[in-house]
């Protein structure tokens, strides 16, 4: 048995990619996308006919240049998500643009647009997770969407305050990051970390423990892995979203995989819900979380900008 097969006995494996061939090969339950992965998918041969088709449709149907680009990105993201949904048995996460991370109402409108595009392709909201940054505004948007029956994946999660606010809001799934947390500590301390003293692994284990002890219904999905050691150290986390490179390494190894995160019978009462002020103060007190949330939003926004530039160039050619 490969490590990947063994890992699937402990955690639900999610593919962190838009590469259809990789998804077919590793047979994950779900798949996640983000602007960076959509940008990479833009160059994959599998997607070229679909990209050409969508851009031709948008060029023919939309006259305003700015609206054209926005429509092209939304339709492309959903079209790739729909192709992925045809492969995985579970759900596809589709991200709201990073530039909307501090605008609750705009995030809700965009989520509705994306769900509407999925429904046009015959894919109901039960197959989709709307992905939002774990800002105060993003969490409030998720809270409203969840009440409407649109479930969400809260990403770029680096602090206990972010996790608690997501639990309070009753969001379906949170994606605490591993690798980016560890990157920050390595840069700050100059130390290397093994799986057992890895600060990113410790952070995600803490989120899992809080969810279990207080019986929150939110699914915890470890994300942003740098190596298989980090992945295996979180065996037993509800879900783990893993890149094709690491999926390949796990599928090539037959070493043992042990359960590292287990449930608990030591339950505690739910914690008092955080106010906005308490959330902002708690997050502010964690320098790593402050840095990495801001950096993550900027990185996703930069990839979105690059995707927009490339789509604009292709639309000019189509037009």
Secondary structure, 3 states (H helix, E strand, C coil): CCHHHHHHHHCEEEEECCCHHHHHHHCCCEEECCHHHHHHHCCCHHHHHHHHHHHHHHHHHCCCHHHHHHHHHHHHHHHHHHHHHCCCCCCEEEECCHHHCCCHHHHHHHHHHHHHHHHHCCCCHHHEEEEEECCHHHHHHHHHHHHCCCCEEEEEECCHHHHHHHHHHCCCEEEEECHHHHHHHHHHHCCCCCHHHCHHHHHHHHHHHHHHHCCCCCEEEEECCCCHHHHHCCCCCCEEEECHHHHHHHHCCCCCCCCCCCCCCCCCCCCCCCCHHHHHHHHHCCHHHHHHHHHHHHHHHHHHHHHHHHHHHHHHHHC
